[in-house]
Amino acid sequence: MTSRAEREAQGRRGESLAAWYLRLKGWRILAQRVKTPRGEIDLIARRGGVVAFVEVKWRARADELDQAVDPWRLRRVAAAAEAVGHRYARAHDLQRIDVLLLAPGRFPRHMANALML
C-alpha cells in the first residue's frame, strides 16, 4: 500500500502528464489545481469556444481506471466549476466536465462531456 504522500505525488505527476497531453491536442491550460469551498478542479483548459473542467485520474493499473470516477466525484467537480466558471469562460463558451484517465503503458483516455454544465 502506498502512503498518502506517495499517492499525492503520483496524482501531481498524472496532472502534469494530462496537461501536456491536452496541450498536444490543441488545448490551452488556463489553471491547475483550482480549489474552491465546493471541491477541486484538477485542470481548466480552453480550446476555441470550449472550456473544460478536467478531472484527472491516475491509477497504477489500467484495469482500475473504470472505477476511478463516480457520479459523486463528478458532481463535486461540477459544483466547483459552477463556482469559478465565470473567471474562465466567456459569455458564449460551452462549459463542460471532462475526465482524463491515465495508467502506465496506456494511451490516455479523454472522456469529453462526462458531465455537461
Backbone as a ProteinNet text record, in pm:
[ID]
protein_1_A
[PRIMARY]
MTSRAEREAQGRRGESLAAWYLRLKGWRILAQRVKTPRGEIDLIARRGGVVAFVEVKWRARADELDQAVDPWRLRRVAAAAEAVGHRYARAHDLQRIDVLLLAPGRFPRHMANALML
[TERTIARY]
85.5	0	89.6	49.3	128.1	77.5	167.1	130.5	52.8	-9.6	-84.6	8	129	224.5	263.5	282	315.1	199.2	77.6	-40.6	-55	-28.5	-35.1	68	189.7	294.3	256.3	201.2	156.4	45.4	-45.8	-154.3	-102.8	-5.4	54	124.1	195.1	259.4	153.8	46.1	-63.1	-123.7	-142.3	-197.2	-102.5	27.5	124.8	121.4	116.5	107	-22.3	-131.2	-260.3	-255.1	-191.6	-180.4	-101.7	7.7	86	8.1	-64.2	-146.8	-249.2	-317.2	-416	-351.2	-234.6	-163.6	-133.2	-90	-61.6	-187.1	-303.1	-431.3	-489.2	-413.3	-457	-525.9	-526.7	-588.5	-487.1	-535.5	-452.1	-491.9	-396	-423	-436.7	-553.5	-580.8	-544.8	-561.9	-533.6	-517	-445.1	-426.5	-456.1	-514.9	-542.2	-616.9	-730.9	-813.2	-899.8	-881.3	-956.7	-1068.4	-1185.4	-1300	-1361.6	-1449.3	-1517.8	-1603.6	-1639.5	-1725.8	-1648.5	-1518.3	-1439.2	-1317.6	-1245.4	-1122.7	-1135.6	-1075.6	-1068.8	-922.7	-892.1	-752.8	-695.6	-767	-722.1	-840	-812.5	-909.7	-841.6	-907	-845	-942.8	-886.9	-966.9	-916.7	-1012.9	-982.6	-1098.2	-1067.7	-1172.4	-1275.1	-1401.8	-1510.4	-1553.1	-1465	-1495.8	-1401.3	-1459.6	-1381	-1413	-1309.8	-1326.7	-1267.2	-1347.1	-1303.3	-1271.5	-1144.1	-1097.1	-1062.3	-1123.5	-1088.8	-986.6	-870	-762.6	-751.3	-745.4	-727.6	-610.3	-518.6	-402	-417.6	-399.7	-403.1	-280.7	-231.4	-112.9	-141.9	-268.3	-306.8	-423.4	-415.4	-518.1	-655.1	-660.1	-790.3	-862	-794.2	-856.3	-920.3	-897.6	-945.6	-1097.4	-1160.6	-1306.1	-1380.5	-1321.6	-1385.2	-1326	-1244.1	-1172.7	-1262	-1367.4	-1453.7	-1596.5	-1661	-1800.1	-1886.3	-2018.5	-2107.6	-2086.8	-2058.1	-2034	-1916.6	-1806.5	-1686.7	-1715.7	-1788.5	-1822.6	-1911.1	-2002.9	-2087	-2003.1	-1900.9	-1813.1	-1734.3	-1685.1	-1613.4	-1709.8	-1832	-1931.4	-1964	-1978.5	-2006.6	-1890.9	-1769.1	-1651.8	-1647.4	-1678.5	-1678.5	-1782.6	-1899	-2002.2	-1955.5	-1874.2	-1825.9	-1722.9	-1643.1	-1533.8	-1544.9	-1643	-1655	-1654.7	-1715.3	-1721.7	-1583.1	-1484.2	-1347.9	-1279	-1322.8	-1251.9	-1331	-1461.9	-1545.1	-1602.2	-1611.9	-1678	-1827.1	-1903.8	-2049.9	-2102.7	-2045.6	-2099.9	-2018.8	-1925.2	-1845.3	-1929	-1897.6	-1952.5	-1865.8	-1927.3	-1853.8	-1891.2	-1791.5	-1819.2	-1720.9	-1758.3	-1671.5	-1614.4	-1482.3	-1413.1	-1340.1	-1308.8	-1229.2	-1113.4	-994.4	-877.1	-820.9	-818	-773.8	-635	-544.2	-405.4	-360.8	-281.8	-218.7	-89.1	9.3	136.2	115	185.7	182	53.8	-34.4	-161.3	-170.9	-231.6	-257.8	-364.8	-353.1	-454.6	-594.5	-694.2	-833.8	-901.3	-940.1	-1004.8	-1154	-1229.3	-1374.9	-1432.2	-1464	-1521	-1668.4	-1716.3	-1856.5	-1898.3	-1814.1	-1853.4	-1973.1	-1983.7	-2098.9	-2110.1	-2222.4	-2242.9	-2291.5	-2246.1	-2291.5	-2392.9
-118.2	0	123.9	223.9	345.8	447	534.2	636.2	748.8	830.3	944.9	1037.8	1060.5	1148	1090.8	959.3	895.3	906.6	886	899.4	1043	1138.3	1279.2	1311.1	1261.2	1283.6	1218.6	1097.4	1031.4	1111.9	1164.6	1245.9	1371.2	1435.3	1555.4	1521.2	1410	1366.8	1338.3	1273.8	1245.6	1373.1	1473.1	1600.6	1670	1661.3	1720.9	1650.3	1517.3	1441.9	1475.1	1486.5	1519.6	1657.8	1753.2	1888.1	1885	1810.5	1800.5	1729.8	1627.9	1557.4	1653.5	1730.6	1825.4	1932.6	1980.8	2079.5	2022.7	1898.8	1835.4	1822.2	1817.9	1809	1947.3	2052.9	2186.7	2265.8	2214.3	2284.6	2378.1	2487.8	2578.5	2558.8	2532.9	2512.9	2650.3	2674.4	2802.5	2800.1	2683.7	2674.2	2527.8	2506.1	2372.5	2377.4	2268.4	2251.4	2369.7	2398.8	2509.7	2459	2517.5	2476.6	2577.1	2523.6	2606.2	2542.7	2613.3	2550.8	2431	2423.3	2315.3	2194.7	2209.5	2099	2151.1	2058.9	2093.5	2055.4	2137.4	2109.4	2086	1970.5	1937.6	2028	2042.8	2126.5	2203.7	2324.7	2401.2	2432.8	2393.1	2406.1	2469.9	2537.1	2600.9	2556.6	2532.7	2512.8	2576.6	2685.2	2758.7	2812	2781.3	2827.9	2728.4	2634.5	2531.9	2547.7	2552.1	2549.9	2418.5	2339.6	2209.5	2214.2	2167.4	2149.7	2001	1968.8	1832.2	1764.2	1649.2	1560.9	1461.1	1455.3	1365.7	1251.8	1130.8	1014.2	931.3	904	820.7	694.3	581.5	453.5	372.5	295.7	213.7	102.1	59	-48.6	-1.1	-28.6	16.9	-40.8	-162.3	-223	-153.6	-63.6	11.7	142.8	179.1	307.6	315.3	203.6	206	245.3	222.8	258.8	386.5	457.5	572.7	694.9	707.9	825.1	779.3	843.5	808.4	934.9	919.6	1036.1	1138.8	1093.7	1186.4	1277.6	1221.1	1299.9	1398.2	1353.8	1443.3	1558.7	1531.3	1638.8	1740.5	1694.3	1787.1	1874.4	1814.9	1893.7	1994.4	1950.8	2040	2156.3	2127.9	2234.7	2333.5	2282.4	2370.2	2452.1	2388.9	2459.5	2571.1	2545	2648.7	2766.2	2738.5	2844.9	2935	2880.4	2959	2974.2	2913.7	2915.8	3054.9	3149.9	3287.7	3350.5	3297.9	3351.3	3306	3193.5	3131.8	3128.8	3134.8	3122.2	3258	3276	3394.5	3364.5	3465.5	3455.3	3340.2	3316.2	3215.9	3086.6	3071.5	2948.9	2830.7	2716	2590.5	2549.1	2518.9	2471	2326	2243.5	2102.2	2042.9	1926.6	1848.8	1734.4	1725.2	1616.1	1532	1409.9	1320.9	1270.6	1270.6	1216.4	1105.6	984.4	866.5	824.4	801.4	767.8	645.1	561.2	446.6	416.7	360	328.7	236.6	268.4	182.4	192	285	301	441.5	453.5	583.2	651.7	780.3	849.4	835.6	821.6	814.8	944.8	1023.9	1151.9	1135	1149.6	1137.8	1278.9	1327.7	1460.6	1455.6	1565.4	1577.1	1470.1	1437.2	1340.1	1393	1525.4	1589.3	1728.2	1756.9	1887.6	1987.5	2110	2217.6	2303.6
0	0	0	-75.2	-82.1	19.5	61.2	158.5	90.6	171	118.3	39.3	89.4	21.6	-115	-121	-249.2	-347.8	-299.9	-386.9	-435.4	-346.7	-384.2	-493.1	-477.3	-577.6	-710.6	-705.9	-829	-895.5	-815.9	-869.1	-937.8	-877.3	-938.2	-1069.4	-1072.8	-1197.7	-1304	-1262.5	-1354.9	-1410.6	-1326.6	-1371.6	-1468.7	-1443	-1534.9	-1670.6	-1667.6	-1793.5	-1867.1	-1793.7	-1854.9	-1919.7	-1853.2	-1909.2	-2039.6	-2043.1	-2166.4	-2276	-2241.2	-2339.6	-2400.2	-2315.9	-2366.9	-2453.6	-2413.4	-2496.2	-2634.8	-2640.1	-2768.9	-2854.8	-2791.1	-2861.6	-2894.1	-2866.4	-2902.5	-2792.8	-2671.4	-2558.5	-2495.3	-2441.1	-2362.2	-2216.5	-2132.1	-1989.3	-1924.2	-1866.9	-1801.6	-1653.9	-1590.1	-1446.3	-1408.4	-1299.2	-1243.2	-1094.5	-1044.4	-901.8	-842.1	-897.6	-850.1	-735.1	-619.6	-500.2	-474.5	-444.1	-406.3	-282.4	-213.2	-99	-140.4	-267.8	-316.4	-368.6	-391.6	-443.9	-518.8	-579.7	-650.7	-796.7	-882.5	-1025.5	-1058.3	-1117	-1147	-1255.4	-1367	-1477.9	-1534.7	-1578.1	-1655.8	-1787.5	-1896.7	-2028.3	-2126.9	-2226.5	-2331.1	-2468.1	-2555.8	-2697.5	-2774.5	-2844	-2914.6	-2816.6	-2843	-2759	-2653.1	-2617.5	-2517.6	-2398.6	-2280.1	-2156.7	-2086.7	-2063	-1998.2	-1857.6	-1762.7	-1624.5	-1613.4	-1598.7	-1618.8	-1486.8	-1465.3	-1353.2	-1406.5	-1343.3	-1386.7	-1286.9	-1338.9	-1252.9	-1303.9	-1213.6	-1239.6	-1157.3	-1219.7	-1149.4	-1188.4	-1096.4	-1120.6	-1220.8	-1225.6	-1318.2	-1404.2	-1533.9	-1627.5	-1594.4	-1539.4	-1509.7	-1393.4	-1323.1	-1214.1	-1262.5	-1388.3	-1437.9	-1449.3	-1479.3	-1497.4	-1370.4	-1255.3	-1129.4	-1068	-1143.3	-1088.4	-1067.1	-1146.9	-1137.3	-1113.9	-1017.8	-986.9	-994.5	-995.3	-1005.2	-893.8	-772.7	-662.3	-693.4	-741.5	-772.8	-886.6	-988.5	-1098.7	-1051.6	-960.3	-906.4	-828.6	-757.2	-684.6	-781.6	-889.3	-990.5	-1053.6	-1083.2	-1142.4	-1048.4	-919.4	-822.2	-816.7	-819	-819.1	-947.3	-1060.7	-1189	-1189.8	-1132.6	-1125.7	-1040.7	-940.4	-852.1	-920.3	-1011.9	-1072.1	-1223.3	-1284	-1429.5	-1488.6	-1419.8	-1469.5	-1485.5	-1415.6	-1426.6	-1555.1	-1610.6	-1722.6	-1852.9	-1845.6	-1964.6	-2005.8	-2136.4	-2190.9	-2203.3	-2234.3	-2235.1	-2321.2	-2437.4	-2529.2	-2533.6	-2442.7	-2438.8	-2391.4	-2444	-2393.1	-2275.2	-2162.4	-2045.9	-2023.6	-1994.3	-1972.7	-1873.9	-1823.7	-1735.7	-1818.7	-1821.7	-1889.6	-1785.7	-1823.3	-1739.5	-1824.4	-1766.8	-1833.9	-1747.1	-1800.7	-1726.4	-1774.6	-1679	-1709.4	-1631.4	-1697.7	-1631.9	-1706.3	-1638.3	-1704.1	-1823.7	-1932.1	-2050.2	-2131.4	-2097.3	-2168.9	-2225.5	-2342.9	-2400.8	-2316.2	-2289.4	-2207.6	-2268.6	-2183.8	-2229.6	-2187.5	-2287.5	-2262.3	-2285.1	-2177.1	-2184.3	-2184.4	-2305	-2319.5	-2279.7	-2222.4	-2184.2	-2084.8	-1990.8	-1889.7	-1811.6	-1805	-1741.9	-1803.6	-1867.3	-1930.3	-1826.3	-1837.4	-1747.7	-1819.4
[MASK]
+++++++++++++++++++++++++++++++++++++++++++++++++++++++++++++++++++++++++++++++++++++++++++++++++++++++++++++++++++++

